[in-house]
Amino acid sequence: MIKKLPQIAAVLALSVLSIAAPDAAATTAQPSPTAAGLATAASAPEAAQDVPLFQALEWIGEAAESRDGYSRDLFKHWNKGLNPTDGCDTRKEVILSEAKLAPETGARCALSGGRWFSEYDQVWVTAASSLDVDHMVPLAEAWDSGASVWTAARREAYANDQGASASLIAVSGSSNRSKSDKDPADWLPVEGFRCEYASAWVATKLRWQLPADPAERDTLTRLAEACPDTTVSYEQVPQ
């Protein structure tokens, strides 16, 4: 019996190693939360039309967020817009496109008159100077969700995206300041626009292949429950 003790000890040691080894391998192979979320988001179709909000939400990956290194200056905006020769930057082009009553356009795209409806707070605005053009998914939120690894050119494209109606919206300055850089877990517009807001938010995240954090996803899920008839349409911007 005494002679067998070294053999028993060796077997026990190998057993411990065999149990510990898979855990160590799993730890080293596990992707970062952001990478995992982006991988899930990449499984979404490249484009979709009138998809139920619940279905579209399932295509968004889930990941932790980080604001390390963020600066608005890393997203060049506003650029010369869709027509570089008209003197109107992206902000002015969005304001013009969303006018309910078109303003007069003067030299260097100076706007006078006109009428707009601010969806966030459901109020009418009669001066272009009182409007802000908001990024549906704020620049800081985009950074937190993965734009931190984008090229400068892709961040500029995101900040000036007029390729989808959901990306940019003209709203009252006060409502935009209230929203700031918050996601739906921390801020929502008036109740009358919440279904449309959830649709636009999800469409923008899918368009730019950005994940959501758990609190953001929980809020969007509750909105989807409250908005059963709401749909999402989007087209991905190539990586």
Biotite code that builds the C-alpha atoms (Angstrom):
import biotite.structure as struc

atoms = struc.array([
    struc.Atom([0.000, 0.000, 0.000], chain_id="A", res_id=1, res_name="MET", atom_name="CA", element="C"),
    struc.Atom([2.811, 2.428, 0.789], chain_id="A", res_id=2, res_name="ILE", atom_name="CA", element="C"),
    struc.Atom([4.356, 1.887, -2.650], chain_id="A", res_id=3, res_name="LYS", atom_name="CA", element="C"),
    struc.Atom([1.077, 2.936, -4.318], chain_id="A", res_id=4, res_name="LYS", atom_name="CA", element="C"),
    struc.Atom([0.889, 6.356, -2.666], chain_id="A", res_id=5, res_name="LEU", atom_name="CA", element="C"),
    struc.Atom([3.102, 8.158, -5.246], chain_id="A", res_id=6, res_name="PRO", atom_name="CA", element="C"),
    struc.Atom([0.956, 6.696, -8.026], chain_id="A", res_id=7, res_name="GLN", atom_name="CA", element="C"),
    struc.Atom([-2.249, 7.857, -6.338], chain_id="A", res_id=8, res_name="ILE", atom_name="CA", element="C"),
    struc.Atom([-0.791, 11.333, -5.851], chain_id="A", res_id=9, res_name="ALA", atom_name="CA", element="C"),
    struc.Atom([0.154, 11.514, -9.521], chain_id="A", res_id=10, res_name="ALA", atom_name="CA", element="C"),
    struc.Atom([-3.348, 10.510, -10.621], chain_id="A", res_id=11, res_name="VAL", atom_name="CA", element="C"),
    struc.Atom([-4.908, 13.135, -8.345], chain_id="A", res_id=12, res_name="LEU", atom_name="CA", element="C"),
    struc.Atom([-2.569, 15.808, -9.703], chain_id="A", res_id=13, res_name="ALA", atom_name="CA", element="C"),
    struc.Atom([-3.478, 14.947, -13.291], chain_id="A", res_id=14, res_name="LEU", atom_name="CA", element="C"),
    struc.Atom([-7.178, 15.035, -12.392], chain_id="A", res_id=15, res_name="SER", atom_name="CA", element="C"),
    struc.Atom([-6.849, 18.525, -10.948], chain_id="A", res_id=16, res_name="VAL", atom_name="CA", element="C"),
    struc.Atom([-5.013, 19.705, -14.045], chain_id="A", res_id=17, res_name="LEU", atom_name="CA", element="C"),
    struc.Atom([-7.600, 18.192, -16.372], chain_id="A", res_id=18, res_name="SER", atom_name="CA", element="C"),
    struc.Atom([-10.398, 19.994, -14.515], chain_id="A", res_id=19, res_name="ILE", atom_name="CA", element="C"),
    struc.Atom([-8.592, 23.336, -14.367], chain_id="A", res_id=20, res_name="ALA", atom_name="CA", element="C"),
    struc.Atom([-7.326, 23.358, -17.949], chain_id="A", res_id=21, res_name="ALA", atom_name="CA", element="C"),
    struc.Atom([-10.680, 23.897, -19.714], chain_id="A", res_id=22, res_name="PRO", atom_name="CA", element="C"),
    struc.Atom([-11.470, 26.866, -17.437], chain_id="A", res_id=23, res_name="ASP", atom_name="CA", element="C"),
    struc.Atom([-8.144, 28.491, -18.225], chain_id="A", res_id=24, res_name="ALA", atom_name="CA", element="C"),
    struc.Atom([-8.628, 27.937, -21.935], chain_id="A", res_id=25, res_name="ALA", atom_name="CA", element="C"),
    struc.Atom([-12.124, 29.381, -21.789], chain_id="A", res_id=26, res_name="ALA", atom_name="CA", element="C"),
    struc.Atom([-10.804, 32.451, -19.986], chain_id="A", res_id=27, res_name="THR", atom_name="CA", element="C"),
    struc.Atom([-8.109, 33.166, -22.538], chain_id="A", res_id=28, res_name="THR", atom_name="CA", element="C"),
    struc.Atom([-10.395, 32.519, -25.514], chain_id="A", res_id=29, res_name="ALA", atom_name="CA", element="C"),
    struc.Atom([-13.342, 34.600, -24.283], chain_id="A", res_id=30, res_name="GLN", atom_name="CA", element="C"),
    struc.Atom([-13.824, 37.764, -26.396], chain_id="A", res_id=31, res_name="PRO", atom_name="CA", element="C"),
    struc.Atom([-14.278, 41.179, -24.867], chain_id="A", res_id=32, res_name="SER", atom_name="CA", element="C"),
    struc.Atom([-17.912, 42.211, -24.206], chain_id="A", res_id=33, res_name="PRO", atom_name="CA", element="C"),
    struc.Atom([-17.837, 44.712, -27.079], chain_id="A", res_id=34, res_name="THR", atom_name="CA", element="C"),
    struc.Atom([-16.409, 42.175, -29.514], chain_id="A", res_id=35, res_name="ALA", atom_name="CA", element="C"),
    struc.Atom([-19.042, 39.641, -28.493], chain_id="A", res_id=36, res_name="ALA", atom_name="CA", element="C"),
    struc.Atom([-21.822, 42.174, -29.014], chain_id="A", res_id=37, res_name="GLY", atom_name="CA", element="C"),
    struc.Atom([-20.519, 43.219, -32.410], chain_id="A", res_id=38, res_name="LEU", atom_name="CA", element="C"),
    struc.Atom([-20.269, 39.593, -33.495], chain_id="A", res_id=39, res_name="ALA", atom_name="CA", element="C"),
    struc.Atom([-23.922, 39.037, -32.619], chain_id="A", res_id=40, res_name="THR", atom_name="CA", element="C"),
    struc.Atom([-24.983, 42.237, -34.376], chain_id="A", res_id=41, res_name="ALA", atom_name="CA", element="C"),
    struc.Atom([-23.120, 41.145, -37.511], chain_id="A", res_id=42, res_name="ALA", atom_name="CA", element="C"),
    struc.Atom([-25.629, 38.278, -37.919], chain_id="A", res_id=43, res_name="SER", atom_name="CA", element="C"),
    struc.Atom([-28.383, 40.772, -38.788], chain_id="A", res_id=44, res_name="ALA", atom_name="CA", element="C"),
    struc.Atom([-29.502, 40.952, -42.428], chain_id="A", res_id=45, res_name="PRO", atom_name="CA", element="C"),
    struc.Atom([-27.777, 43.652, -44.450], chain_id="A", res_id=46, res_name="GLU", atom_name="CA", element="C"),
    struc.Atom([-31.158, 45.276, -45.063], chain_id="A", res_id=47, res_name="ALA", atom_name="CA", element="C"),
    struc.Atom([-34.757, 44.797, -43.990], chain_id="A", res_id=48, res_name="ALA", atom_name="CA", element="C"),
    struc.Atom([-38.089, 46.503, -44.594], chain_id="A", res_id=49, res_name="GLN", atom_name="CA", element="C"),
    struc.Atom([-41.001, 46.787, -42.168], chain_id="A", res_id=50, res_name="ASP", atom_name="CA", element="C"),
    struc.Atom([-39.677, 44.186, -39.734], chain_id="A", res_id=51, res_name="VAL", atom_name="CA", element="C"),
    struc.Atom([-41.584, 44.021, -36.407], chain_id="A", res_id=52, res_name="PRO", atom_name="CA", element="C"),
    struc.Atom([-39.712, 45.922, -33.699], chain_id="A", res_id=53, res_name="LEU", atom_name="CA", element="C"),
    struc.Atom([-39.379, 42.768, -31.579], chain_id="A", res_id=54, res_name="PHE", atom_name="CA", element="C"),
    struc.Atom([-37.683, 40.912, -34.437], chain_id="A", res_id=55, res_name="GLN", atom_name="CA", element="C"),
    struc.Atom([-35.330, 43.768, -35.265], chain_id="A", res_id=56, res_name="ALA", atom_name="CA", element="C"),
    struc.Atom([-34.327, 44.090, -31.625], chain_id="A", res_id=57, res_name="LEU", atom_name="CA", element="C"),
    struc.Atom([-33.231, 40.446, -31.593], chain_id="A", res_id=58, res_name="GLU", atom_name="CA", element="C"),
    struc.Atom([-30.660, 41.277, -34.286], chain_id="A", res_id=59, res_name="TRP", atom_name="CA", element="C"),
    struc.Atom([-28.850, 43.782, -32.071], chain_id="A", res_id=60, res_name="ILE", atom_name="CA", element="C"),
    struc.Atom([-25.981, 42.319, -30.087], chain_id="A", res_id=61, res_name="GLY", atom_name="CA", element="C"),
    struc.Atom([-25.578, 42.960, -26.365], chain_id="A", res_id=62, res_name="GLU", atom_name="CA", element="C"),
    struc.Atom([-22.337, 44.313, -24.940], chain_id="A", res_id=63, res_name="ALA", atom_name="CA", element="C"),
    struc.Atom([-20.938, 46.442, -22.161], chain_id="A", res_id=64, res_name="ALA", atom_name="CA", element="C"),
    struc.Atom([-20.047, 50.016, -23.089], chain_id="A", res_id=65, res_name="GLU", atom_name="CA", element="C"),
    struc.Atom([-17.035, 52.233, -22.475], chain_id="A", res_id=66, res_name="SER", atom_name="CA", element="C"),
    struc.Atom([-16.601, 55.990, -22.950], chain_id="A", res_id=67, res_name="ARG", atom_name="CA", element="C"),
    struc.Atom([-12.840, 55.896, -22.519], chain_id="A", res_id=68, res_name="ASP", atom_name="CA", element="C"),
    struc.Atom([-11.141, 58.352, -24.871], chain_id="A", res_id=69, res_name="GLY", atom_name="CA", element="C"),
    struc.Atom([-14.355, 59.929, -26.189], chain_id="A", res_id=70, res_name="TYR", atom_name="CA", element="C"),
    struc.Atom([-14.447, 63.429, -27.676], chain_id="A", res_id=71, res_name="SER", atom_name="CA", element="C"),
    struc.Atom([-17.056, 64.979, -29.987], chain_id="A", res_id=72, res_name="ARG", atom_name="CA", element="C"),
    struc.Atom([-14.144, 66.288, -32.043], chain_id="A", res_id=73, res_name="ASP", atom_name="CA", element="C"),
    struc.Atom([-13.460, 62.700, -33.131], chain_id="A", res_id=74, res_name="LEU", atom_name="CA", element="C"),
    struc.Atom([-16.699, 62.846, -35.177], chain_id="A", res_id=75, res_name="PHE", atom_name="CA", element="C"),
    struc.Atom([-16.247, 65.543, -37.819], chain_id="A", res_id=76, res_name="LYS", atom_name="CA", element="C"),
    struc.Atom([-19.523, 67.442, -38.136], chain_id="A", res_id=77, res_name="HIS", atom_name="CA", element="C"),
    struc.Atom([-21.111, 69.210, -39.723], chain_id="A", res_id=78, res_name="TRP", atom_name="CA", element="C"),
    struc.Atom([-19.578, 68.633, -43.153], chain_id="A", res_id=79, res_name="ASN", atom_name="CA", element="C"),
    struc.Atom([-20.635, 70.130, -46.511], chain_id="A", res_id=80, res_name="LYS", atom_name="CA", element="C"),
    struc.Atom([-23.616, 67.816, -46.805], chain_id="A", res_id=81, res_name="GLY", atom_name="CA", element="C"),
    struc.Atom([-25.085, 66.074, -49.796], chain_id="A", res_id=82, res_name="LEU", atom_name="CA", element="C"),
    struc.Atom([-24.565, 69.065, -52.083], chain_id="A", res_id=83, res_name="ASN", atom_name="CA", element="C"),
    struc.Atom([-21.164, 70.642, -51.373], chain_id="A", res_id=84, res_name="PRO", atom_name="CA", element="C"),
    struc.Atom([-21.931, 73.551, -53.730], chain_id="A", res_id=85, res_name="THR", atom_name="CA", element="C"),
    struc.Atom([-25.177, 74.821, -52.141], chain_id="A", res_id=86, res_name="ASP", atom_name="CA", element="C"),
    struc.Atom([-23.526, 76.497, -49.153], chain_id="A", res_id=87, res_name="GLY", atom_name="CA", element="C"),
    struc.Atom([-25.596, 74.433, -46.707], chain_id="A", res_id=88, res_name="CYS", atom_name="CA", element="C"),
    struc.Atom([-23.883, 72.061, -44.305], chain_id="A", res_id=89, res_name="ASP", atom_name="CA", element="C"),
    struc.Atom([-25.465, 68.813, -43.153], chain_id="A", res_id=90, res_name="THR", atom_name="CA", element="C"),
    struc.Atom([-27.278, 70.515, -40.280], chain_id="A", res_id=91, res_name="ARG", atom_name="CA", element="C"),
    struc.Atom([-28.937, 73.060, -42.572], chain_id="A", res_id=92, res_name="LYS", atom_name="CA", element="C"),
    struc.Atom([-29.804, 70.405, -45.152], chain_id="A", res_id=93, res_name="GLU", atom_name="CA", element="C"),
    struc.Atom([-31.610, 68.341, -42.496], chain_id="A", res_id=94, res_name="VAL", atom_name="CA", element="C"),
    struc.Atom([-33.475, 71.412, -41.262], chain_id="A", res_id=95, res_name="ILE", atom_name="CA", element="C"),
    struc.Atom([-34.555, 72.241, -44.815], chain_id="A", res_id=96, res_name="LEU", atom_name="CA", element="C"),
    struc.Atom([-35.637, 68.675, -45.544], chain_id="A", res_id=97, res_name="SER", atom_name="CA", element="C"),
    struc.Atom([-37.795, 68.466, -42.397], chain_id="A", res_id=98, res_name="GLU", atom_name="CA", element="C"),
    struc.Atom([-39.531, 71.826, -42.720], chain_id="A", res_id=99, res_name="ALA", atom_name="CA", element="C"),
    struc.Atom([-43.330, 71.642, -42.694], chain_id="A", res_id=100, res_name="LYS", atom_name="CA", element="C"),
    struc.Atom([-43.340, 75.117, -44.213], chain_id="A", res_id=101, res_name="LEU", atom_name="CA", element="C"),
    struc.Atom([-40.163, 75.779, -46.181], chain_id="A", res_id=102, res_name="ALA", atom_name="CA", element="C"),
    struc.Atom([-38.051, 78.744, -45.046], chain_id="A", res_id=103, res_name="PRO", atom_name="CA", element="C"),
    struc.Atom([-36.455, 81.235, -47.359], chain_id="A", res_id=104, res_name="GLU", atom_name="CA", element="C"),
    struc.Atom([-32.808, 80.489, -48.059], chain_id="A", res_id=105, res_name="THR", atom_name="CA", element="C"),
    struc.Atom([-30.450, 83.410, -48.362], chain_id="A", res_id=106, res_name="GLY", atom_name="CA", element="C"),
    struc.Atom([-26.729, 83.842, -48.928], chain_id="A", res_id=107, res_name="ALA", atom_name="CA", element="C"),
    struc.Atom([-24.522, 81.239, -47.259], chain_id="A", res_id=108, res_name="ARG", atom_name="CA", element="C"),
    struc.Atom([-27.659, 79.212, -46.476], chain_id="A", res_id=109, res_name="CYS", atom_name="CA", element="C"),
    struc.Atom([-29.117, 81.737, -44.050], chain_id="A", res_id=110, res_name="ALA", atom_name="CA", element="C"),
    struc.Atom([-32.664, 80.576, -43.224], chain_id="A", res_id=111, res_name="LEU", atom_name="CA", element="C"),
    struc.Atom([-35.606, 82.829, -42.444], chain_id="A", res_id=112, res_name="SER", atom_name="CA", element="C"),
    struc.Atom([-39.223, 81.983, -41.801], chain_id="A", res_id=113, res_name="GLY", atom_name="CA", element="C"),
    struc.Atom([-40.441, 78.419, -42.049], chain_id="A", res_id=114, res_name="GLY", atom_name="CA", element="C"),
    struc.Atom([-42.152, 76.054, -39.647], chain_id="A", res_id=115, res_name="ARG", atom_name="CA", element="C"),
    struc.Atom([-41.109, 72.741, -38.064], chain_id="A", res_id=116, res_name="TRP", atom_name="CA", element="C"),
    struc.Atom([-42.635, 70.185, -35.720], chain_id="A", res_id=117, res_name="PHE", atom_name="CA", element="C"),
    struc.Atom([-40.312, 68.962, -32.965], chain_id="A", res_id=118, res_name="SER", atom_name="CA", element="C"),
    struc.Atom([-41.226, 65.317, -32.425], chain_id="A", res_id=119, res_name="GLU", atom_name="CA", element="C"),
    struc.Atom([-39.392, 64.893, -29.105], chain_id="A", res_id=120, res_name="TYR", atom_name="CA", element="C"),
    struc.Atom([-41.646, 67.340, -27.258], chain_id="A", res_id=121, res_name="ASP", atom_name="CA", element="C"),
    struc.Atom([-44.479, 67.675, -29.833], chain_id="A", res_id=122, res_name="GLN", atom_name="CA", element="C"),
    struc.Atom([-44.188, 71.448, -30.247], chain_id="A", res_id=123, res_name="VAL", atom_name="CA", element="C"),
    struc.Atom([-44.096, 73.730, -33.268], chain_id="A", res_id=124, res_name="TRP", atom_name="CA", element="C"),
    struc.Atom([-40.943, 75.715, -33.961], chain_id="A", res_id=125, res_name="VAL", atom_name="CA", element="C"),
    struc.Atom([-40.975, 78.828, -36.155], chain_id="A", res_id=126, res_name="THR", atom_name="CA", element="C"),
    struc.Atom([-37.296, 79.770, -36.199], chain_id="A", res_id=127, res_name="ALA", atom_name="CA", element="C"),
    struc.Atom([-34.501, 77.640, -37.621], chain_id="A", res_id=128, res_name="ALA", atom_name="CA", element="C"),
    struc.Atom([-32.171, 79.081, -34.996], chain_id="A", res_id=129, res_name="SER", atom_name="CA", element="C"),
    struc.Atom([-34.288, 77.397, -32.297], chain_id="A", res_id=130, res_name="SER", atom_name="CA", element="C"),
    struc.Atom([-33.703, 73.961, -33.796], chain_id="A", res_id=131, res_name="LEU", atom_name="CA", element="C"),
    struc.Atom([-31.006, 71.424, -33.081], chain_id="A", res_id=132, res_name="ASP", atom_name="CA", element="C"),
    struc.Atom([-30.223, 68.566, -35.427], chain_id="A", res_id=133, res_name="VAL", atom_name="CA", element="C"),
    struc.Atom([-29.919, 65.551, -33.166], chain_id="A", res_id=134, res_name="ASP", atom_name="CA", element="C"),
    struc.Atom([-28.106, 62.298, -33.829], chain_id="A", res_id=135, res_name="HIS", atom_name="CA", element="C"),
    struc.Atom([-30.761, 59.706, -33.073], chain_id="A", res_id=136, res_name="MET", atom_name="CA", element="C"),
    struc.Atom([-28.071, 57.545, -31.464], chain_id="A", res_id=137, res_name="VAL", atom_name="CA", element="C"),
    struc.Atom([-25.826, 60.219, -29.922], chain_id="A", res_id=138, res_name="PRO", atom_name="CA", element="C"),
    struc.Atom([-22.179, 60.434, -30.901], chain_id="A", res_id=139, res_name="LEU", atom_name="CA", element="C"),
    struc.Atom([-21.110, 59.481, -27.382], chain_id="A", res_id=140, res_name="ALA", atom_name="CA", element="C"),
    struc.Atom([-23.432, 56.458, -27.395], chain_id="A", res_id=141, res_name="GLU", atom_name="CA", element="C"),
    struc.Atom([-22.051, 55.372, -30.767], chain_id="A", res_id=142, res_name="ALA", atom_name="CA", element="C"),
    struc.Atom([-18.540, 55.666, -29.336], chain_id="A", res_id=143, res_name="TRP", atom_name="CA", element="C"),
    struc.Atom([-19.506, 53.633, -26.280], chain_id="A", res_id=144, res_name="ASP", atom_name="CA", element="C"),
    struc.Atom([-21.005, 50.947, -28.515], chain_id="A", res_id=145, res_name="SER", atom_name="CA", element="C"),
    struc.Atom([-18.053, 50.440, -30.854], chain_id="A", res_id=146, res_name="GLY", atom_name="CA", element="C"),
    struc.Atom([-17.357, 53.599, -32.881], chain_id="A", res_id=147, res_name="ALA", atom_name="CA", element="C"),
    struc.Atom([-14.190, 54.009, -30.817], chain_id="A", res_id=148, res_name="SER", atom_name="CA", element="C"),
    struc.Atom([-12.518, 51.486, -33.158], chain_id="A", res_id=149, res_name="VAL", atom_name="CA", element="C"),
    struc.Atom([-13.812, 53.075, -36.372], chain_id="A", res_id=150, res_name="TRP", atom_name="CA", element="C"),
    struc.Atom([-11.724, 55.074, -38.787], chain_id="A", res_id=151, res_name="THR", atom_name="CA", element="C"),
    struc.Atom([-12.067, 58.862, -38.767], chain_id="A", res_id=152, res_name="ALA", atom_name="CA", element="C"),
    struc.Atom([-13.809, 58.649, -42.149], chain_id="A", res_id=153, res_name="ALA", atom_name="CA", element="C"),
    struc.Atom([-16.448, 56.233, -40.842], chain_id="A", res_id=154, res_name="ARG", atom_name="CA", element="C"),
    struc.Atom([-17.090, 58.426, -37.801], chain_id="A", res_id=155, res_name="ARG", atom_name="CA", element="C"),
    struc.Atom([-17.549, 61.430, -40.103], chain_id="A", res_id=156, res_name="GLU", atom_name="CA", element="C"),
    struc.Atom([-19.972, 59.433, -42.248], chain_id="A", res_id=157, res_name="ALA", atom_name="CA", element="C"),
    struc.Atom([-21.925, 58.491, -39.122], chain_id="A", res_id=158, res_name="TYR", atom_name="CA", element="C"),
    struc.Atom([-22.048, 62.061, -37.822], chain_id="A", res_id=159, res_name="ALA", atom_name="CA", element="C"),
    struc.Atom([-23.414, 63.362, -41.144], chain_id="A", res_id=160, res_name="ASN", atom_name="CA", element="C"),
    struc.Atom([-25.593, 60.428, -42.179], chain_id="A", res_id=161, res_name="ASP", atom_name="CA", element="C"),
    struc.Atom([-28.426, 61.562, -44.428], chain_id="A", res_id=162, res_name="GLN", atom_name="CA", element="C"),
    struc.Atom([-28.713, 58.170, -46.072], chain_id="A", res_id=163, res_name="GLY", atom_name="CA", element="C"),
    struc.Atom([-31.454, 57.100, -43.665], chain_id="A", res_id=164, res_name="ALA", atom_name="CA", element="C"),
    struc.Atom([-34.277, 59.262, -42.364], chain_id="A", res_id=165, res_name="SER", atom_name="CA", element="C"),
    struc.Atom([-33.891, 57.802, -38.856], chain_id="A", res_id=166, res_name="ALA", atom_name="CA", element="C"),
    struc.Atom([-30.287, 58.901, -38.358], chain_id="A", res_id=167, res_name="SER", atom_name="CA", element="C"),
    struc.Atom([-30.720, 62.675, -37.917], chain_id="A", res_id=168, res_name="LEU", atom_name="CA", element="C"),
    struc.Atom([-33.725, 64.646, -36.730], chain_id="A", res_id=169, res_name="ILE", atom_name="CA", element="C"),
    struc.Atom([-34.467, 68.353, -36.316], chain_id="A", res_id=170, res_name="ALA", atom_name="CA", element="C"),
    struc.Atom([-35.931, 69.047, -32.862], chain_id="A", res_id=171, res_name="VAL", atom_name="CA", element="C"),
    struc.Atom([-36.273, 71.928, -30.435], chain_id="A", res_id=172, res_name="SER", atom_name="CA", element="C"),
    struc.Atom([-33.045, 72.918, -28.745], chain_id="A", res_id=173, res_name="GLY", atom_name="CA", element="C"),
    struc.Atom([-34.575, 72.404, -25.296], chain_id="A", res_id=174, res_name="SER", atom_name="CA", element="C"),
    struc.Atom([-35.628, 68.806, -26.014], chain_id="A", res_id=175, res_name="SER", atom_name="CA", element="C"),
    struc.Atom([-32.226, 68.002, -27.482], chain_id="A", res_id=176, res_name="ASN", atom_name="CA", element="C"),
    struc.Atom([-30.479, 69.368, -24.393], chain_id="A", res_id=177, res_name="ARG", atom_name="CA", element="C"),
    struc.Atom([-32.796, 67.255, -22.245], chain_id="A", res_id=178, res_name="SER", atom_name="CA", element="C"),
    struc.Atom([-31.837, 64.134, -24.165], chain_id="A", res_id=179, res_name="LYS", atom_name="CA", element="C"),
    struc.Atom([-28.124, 65.042, -24.367], chain_id="A", res_id=180, res_name="SER", atom_name="CA", element="C"),
    struc.Atom([-26.128, 61.833, -24.900], chain_id="A", res_id=181, res_name="ASP", atom_name="CA", element="C"),
    struc.Atom([-28.531, 59.513, -23.063], chain_id="A", res_id=182, res_name="LYS", atom_name="CA", element="C"),
    struc.Atom([-29.795, 56.192, -24.389], chain_id="A", res_id=183, res_name="ASP", atom_name="CA", element="C"),
    struc.Atom([-33.437, 55.014, -23.994], chain_id="A", res_id=184, res_name="PRO", atom_name="CA", element="C"),
    struc.Atom([-32.731, 53.613, -20.517], chain_id="A", res_id=185, res_name="ALA", atom_name="CA", element="C"),
    struc.Atom([-32.146, 57.177, -19.293], chain_id="A", res_id=186, res_name="ASP", atom_name="CA", element="C"),
    struc.Atom([-34.273, 59.358, -21.581], chain_id="A", res_id=187, res_name="TRP", atom_name="CA", element="C"),
    struc.Atom([-37.355, 59.055, -23.755], chain_id="A", res_id=188, res_name="LEU", atom_name="CA", element="C"),
    struc.Atom([-39.377, 61.625, -25.722], chain_id="A", res_id=189, res_name="PRO", atom_name="CA", element="C"),
    struc.Atom([-43.017, 62.364, -24.984], chain_id="A", res_id=190, res_name="VAL", atom_name="CA", element="C"),
    struc.Atom([-45.258, 59.325, -25.029], chain_id="A", res_id=191, res_name="GLU", atom_name="CA", element="C"),
    struc.Atom([-46.744, 60.170, -28.419], chain_id="A", res_id=192, res_name="GLY", atom_name="CA", element="C"),
    struc.Atom([-43.394, 59.640, -30.150], chain_id="A", res_id=193, res_name="PHE", atom_name="CA", element="C"),
    struc.Atom([-41.947, 56.721, -28.183], chain_id="A", res_id=194, res_name="ARG", atom_name="CA", element="C"),
    struc.Atom([-42.834, 53.957, -30.625], chain_id="A", res_id=195, res_name="CYS", atom_name="CA", element="C"),
    struc.Atom([-41.326, 55.885, -33.531], chain_id="A", res_id=196, res_name="GLU", atom_name="CA", element="C"),
    struc.Atom([-38.319, 56.733, -31.373], chain_id="A", res_id=197, res_name="TYR", atom_name="CA", element="C"),
    struc.Atom([-37.689, 53.083, -30.511], chain_id="A", res_id=198, res_name="ALA", atom_name="CA", element="C"),
    struc.Atom([-37.959, 52.164, -34.190], chain_id="A", res_id=199, res_name="SER", atom_name="CA", element="C"),
    struc.Atom([-35.522, 54.897, -35.231], chain_id="A", res_id=200, res_name="ALA", atom_name="CA", element="C"),
    struc.Atom([-33.064, 53.976, -32.468], chain_id="A", res_id=201, res_name="TRP", atom_name="CA", element="C"),
    struc.Atom([-33.053, 50.281, -33.386], chain_id="A", res_id=202, res_name="VAL", atom_name="CA", element="C"),
    struc.Atom([-32.831, 51.089, -37.104], chain_id="A", res_id=203, res_name="ALA", atom_name="CA", element="C"),
    struc.Atom([-29.783, 53.286, -36.505], chain_id="A", res_id=204, res_name="THR", atom_name="CA", element="C"),
    struc.Atom([-28.036, 50.682, -34.358], chain_id="A", res_id=205, res_name="LYS", atom_name="CA", element="C"),
    struc.Atom([-28.656, 48.040, -37.028], chain_id="A", res_id=206, res_name="LEU", atom_name="CA", element="C"),
    struc.Atom([-27.616, 50.373, -39.847], chain_id="A", res_id=207, res_name="ARG", atom_name="CA", element="C"),
    struc.Atom([-24.243, 50.969, -38.193], chain_id="A", res_id=208, res_name="TRP", atom_name="CA", element="C"),
    struc.Atom([-23.938, 47.498, -36.622], chain_id="A", res_id=209, res_name="GLN", atom_name="CA", element="C"),
    struc.Atom([-23.728, 48.728, -33.047], chain_id="A", res_id=210, res_name="LEU", atom_name="CA", element="C"),
    struc.Atom([-24.682, 46.632, -29.992], chain_id="A", res_id=211, res_name="PRO", atom_name="CA", element="C"),
    struc.Atom([-26.754, 47.685, -26.975], chain_id="A", res_id=212, res_name="ALA", atom_name="CA", element="C"),
    struc.Atom([-25.984, 47.442, -23.282], chain_id="A", res_id=213, res_name="ASP", atom_name="CA", element="C"),
    struc.Atom([-28.317, 45.409, -20.991], chain_id="A", res_id=214, res_name="PRO", atom_name="CA", element="C"),
    struc.Atom([-30.246, 48.401, -19.562], chain_id="A", res_id=215, res_name="ALA", atom_name="CA", element="C"),
    struc.Atom([-30.742, 49.846, -23.046], chain_id="A", res_id=216, res_name="GLU", atom_name="CA", element="C"),
    struc.Atom([-31.992, 46.495, -24.334], chain_id="A", res_id=217, res_name="ARG", atom_name="CA", element="C"),
    struc.Atom([-34.407, 46.094, -21.400], chain_id="A", res_id=218, res_name="ASP", atom_name="CA", element="C"),
    struc.Atom([-35.973, 49.484, -22.101], chain_id="A", res_id=219, res_name="THR", atom_name="CA", element="C"),
    struc.Atom([-36.240, 48.776, -25.828], chain_id="A", res_id=220, res_name="LEU", atom_name="CA", element="C"),
    struc.Atom([-37.890, 45.437, -25.036], chain_id="A", res_id=221, res_name="THR", atom_name="CA", element="C"),
    struc.Atom([-40.508, 47.181, -22.896], chain_id="A", res_id=222, res_name="ARG", atom_name="CA", element="C"),
    struc.Atom([-41.093, 49.673, -25.687], chain_id="A", res_id=223, res_name="LEU", atom_name="CA", element="C"),
    struc.Atom([-41.512, 46.828, -28.171], chain_id="A", res_id=224, res_name="ALA", atom_name="CA", element="C"),
    struc.Atom([-44.148, 45.312, -25.880], chain_id="A", res_id=225, res_name="GLU", atom_name="CA", element="C"),
    struc.Atom([-45.960, 48.640, -25.774], chain_id="A", res_id=226, res_name="ALA", atom_name="CA", element="C"),
    struc.Atom([-45.644, 49.147, -29.550], chain_id="A", res_id=227, res_name="CYS", atom_name="CA", element="C"),
    struc.Atom([-46.734, 45.823, -31.114], chain_id="A", res_id=228, res_name="PRO", atom_name="CA", element="C"),
    struc.Atom([-47.511, 47.365, -34.506], chain_id="A", res_id=229, res_name="ASP", atom_name="CA", element="C"),
    struc.Atom([-44.236, 49.280, -34.843], chain_id="A", res_id=230, res_name="THR", atom_name="CA", element="C"),
    struc.Atom([-41.839, 48.180, -37.570], chain_id="A", res_id=231, res_name="THR", atom_name="CA", element="C"),
    struc.Atom([-38.204, 48.849, -38.431], chain_id="A", res_id=232, res_name="VAL", atom_name="CA", element="C"),
    struc.Atom([-36.556, 49.425, -41.809], chain_id="A", res_id=233, res_name="SER", atom_name="CA", element="C"),
    struc.Atom([-32.842, 49.856, -42.335], chain_id="A", res_id=234, res_name="TYR", atom_name="CA", element="C"),
    struc.Atom([-29.906, 49.267, -44.653], chain_id="A", res_id=235, res_name="GLU", atom_name="CA", element="C"),
    struc.Atom([-26.449, 48.575, -43.250], chain_id="A", res_id=236, res_name="GLN", atom_name="CA", element="C"),
    struc.Atom([-23.547, 50.871, -44.038], chain_id="A", res_id=237, res_name="VAL", atom_name="CA", element="C"),
    struc.Atom([-20.709, 48.571, -45.211], chain_id="A", res_id=238, res_name="PRO", atom_name="CA", element="C"),
    struc.Atom([-17.812, 48.158, -42.805], chain_id="A", res_id=239, res_name="GLN", atom_name="CA", element="C"),
])
